[in-house]
Amino acid sequence: MKFNHELNPPEIEHLQDLAVRLLRHAGEAGCHETDCIVMVTNFVFPDGSTFPYGIQWADDLSALFASGKKSIKVVDRALYKNLLQKDGISAKLQNSEPAARWLGKQFNASVVLVGQARVIRDTIVELSARFLNVNDNNLIGPSSEVNLQVTPSTEDFSPLNGLPSPPTLPPFPDTVNGEKVYPVLPKGAGYPTCYFMPPPSMTEAATSANYSGTILAEGVVGTDGAVRAVRITRGAAFGLSELVVKTIVTWKCKPAVLDGKAIAVVIPFEVNYHSTRQI
């Protein structure tokens, strides 16, 4: 029978009720009272985007878990958000099961909580969440739900990609490998060209998650054509950023030339990964 919200308004509860229900069944996902570390991801809409309320509810739920049973530890949400920023992990990717488990492993978590929000009315939101075991794909806790009364606000429900603004990177050092570094290509200089560029491979975790995305980096092409001081300007999860750096430093290029002499200059690099299906 179809539920009529107009005739049968949903029961309004609190985030505390969701926390109690989730912990009641946490053992089914492998979260045992004697040894359990919980990581909470941001709540997302059905389309995979997060929103200010979704991030705040995840913060609040983490605090509720931390203030409950002393045997259960909670991953610091600030550390979690920093990792999202560093690796450029979107909200949609965060809540895919392979990515959520990979994120949990970075913090030695036992289980990861993934949750979804659905607007029932302008002032009522249904939250549903479940625990995933980080190391066993077959251990998944049952979904728990709660209806929250909220203050309607366009800003609080505005879709976000789940990432704060990227930090400003410091300038490159004046010299690298004993050579003066030009932060940008000088006027009149010939642009360096790379002729040996083996592509970085996919990590096992990225393959499991069918990751697609672009990693941006920059590095110094020296007078000998070697690439040094590579750093990521927009990264990716699953260890791909680290792999890209290790790969780019093996590339060989023809250096930039100014007034007939080779110079060392900072240039951008772009690495694209494509999966067979979209997450």
N, C-alpha and C positions, 0 to 999 in steps of 0.2 A: 504494500500500500504506500502510495506517495505521501510523504510528510508535508503537511501544509503549515508553513511557518506563520501564516497570518492567523490560522485558527489555533495552532499549538506553538506559541512562541518558545524558542529554545531556552533551556535552563541556563542561567548565567552563573559562572563559577569564577575561580581565580587561578592564577598561575601556580599557586601552591598546590592546588588540587591536581594539576598535571604532574608536578614533581612527585607527589605521593604515589600516583598511579604508575608512573614510569619506574620508580625505585622498587615498587612492589613486584614488578616482573623483570627487574634488571638481571636476576640470576639466570633467566632463560637465554640471555645474550652472553652469558659468561662473566657477568660482573658480580663477583662474590664479595661478601661483606669483609672478609679477612684480607682481601687484596684486590682493589679495583681503582683504576684511574679513569675518569670520565672526561671526554672532550665534547663540547657542545658547539655545533656549527650554527650559522645564521639561519633563521627561518626564511623560507622563500615562498613566493606565490607559485601556483601551478605551472606558470610558464618558465620558472627557474630564476626569476629576478628576485632580489631581496629589496628591503625598504627599511627606513629608519626604525619603525616599530619592530620589524623582524630582527634587527641587530640588538635592539634594547631588550627584547624578550629573551634572546639567547644570553645576554649578559645577566639578566635577572635570574634566569633558570640556573645558570652556573653558580650564582651566589646562593641560591636555595639549596642546591646539592652540597655546596661547601659548608653550609651552616647546619646540615643535617647530621647524618651518621659520620662519626669521626674516622671510621675505617675506610670511607670513600674519599679519594682525593680528586681534585678537579684541576684540569689544565687551565693555566692563567689565560684569560681571554685576550689580554694585551699581547701576549706572546703569539697567540693564534693569529690575531689580526696582523701582526708584524710579518708573519710568514706569508700570509695571503698577499701582502703588499710586495714583499721581496720576490716572490715567485709569480706574481701577476695572476693569481687564481681567481677566476670569476665566480660569482654566486652560483651560477648554473653548474659549474664544474665541482664546486665545493660539495654539493649535495648529491652528486652521482656516487654510487656505492664504492666503486674502486678508488675514486679520489678521496672520499671521506676516510676510507680505511688507510690510505697512504698518509693523509694528514695526521691521523691518529698515531701512526707509527713514528712520526717525527717527534712526538712528545711521549713516546712509550706508554700511550694510553691503552687501557684494556678494551674499552668500548667507545664508540662515537655516537652521539645523538644527532640524528638528522630530522628536521621538522618542516612542515608545510603549513601555510596559512591560507584560509579561504574566507573571503568577505561574504557573510550571509546577508547582512544589512549594512547600512551606513555606519551603524554604531556597534555592530556585533561581528566578531571574527572567530571562526573555528580554527583552533590549532590542533594539529595532529603530529605526533612524533614517535620515533622508535629508536631502540638501541641496536647498533651493529657491532658485532665482535670484530676487533681489528685484525685478528690473525686467523679466524675461521669464518669463511664465507657462508657456512651453513648455520651459524649461530646468530639468529636475528630475533630480537624481542618483539612482542606483539605491539601493535600501534595503540596509543592512548590519545584520547581527545578531550578538549575542553572548549567551552564557548566563553569568550571574554567580552566584557562591555568596554568599549573604547570611545574616546572623544574624537569625533570625525575631524580629520585634518588632511588636506590635500598633500601637504609636505610630508607628513608621517607615513603616507602610503605611496609616495612617489618612488617608482622603480629605480633601483641602483644596481651597479654591477658588483657591489660588495667590496669595492676597494677604495681606500682613501686616496687623496691626490698623491702622486708619486713624489718622493723627496727630491730636492735639488742636489745633484751630484757635485762634489767639489771639482775644481779645475784640474786638468792633468798636470803632473809635475813639469817643471821647465825643461828638465833633461831626463832621458830614458836611455839606459845603456851608454851613458857618457855623451849622448848626442842632444843638441838643441832640438826641442820639439815645437813644431808649429801647431797651435790648437786648431787652426783652420788653414785650408790651402791658400797660400799667398797668391795675389793677383799675378798672372803671367806664368804660374807654375803648371807643369803637366801633371794630371791626376794619376796616382798610382793605379796599376792594374794587377790583379792577381791571376796567376795561371795554374796554380796547384791548390785546389780547394776541395779536398775530400769532404763529403757531407757528414755531419755527426749522425750517429745511429740513434735509434729509439731505445730508451731504457725499457726493461720488462714491465715496470709499473705503468709507464706511458702507453705501452702497447695494450695492456689489460684495460686501461681506461679509454682506449681509442681516442687519444688526445689529438686535437687539432689546434694550431695556433702559431703565432709568430714571435720569435725571440729577437730582440734588438740588442746590439752590442756596439762597442767602439773600442778601438785599439790603435796603437802607434805602428805604422809601417816605417821601419828604419831604412837607413841608406843601403843596407844589405838586402832589403826586401823581406826581412823577417818581421812577423807580427808580434808585438810585445805589449805588456801592460793592458791586456784585454779586460774589459769590465762590462757587466750587463746593465743596460739602461731600461729594458723591460724584459723580465724573466718569465719562467714557466716552472710548473711543479714537476714532480717525479724525478728529480735529479737532472733534468734536461739542461738547466742553466749551467750547472757545473760541467756537464758534458760538452756543451757548446764552447765554453772557454777553453777546455783542454784541446778541442779540435781546432779552433781558430788559430791557436799559437803554432800549429803545425803547417799552416798555409804559407805559401811562397808567392811573393809579389815583385813586380818591377816598381822601384821606388819613385816617388814624386821627384821631379827635376825642376830646379830654379836656376836660371842663368847658367845652364850647362852642368850644374852640380846636383847630385842626389841630396835630398833633404828628408828628415824624419817628420811625419805629419800624422795627426789624428784623423782617422776616417771611420765612418759608420759601417756596420755589417748587419745583415738581416738574414735570419735562418727561418724557413717555413717548414712546419710539420703538418702533414695531412693524414687524417684517418679515413678508414673505409666507411664509417658511419658517423653521424653527428650525435654528440651526447645531448 
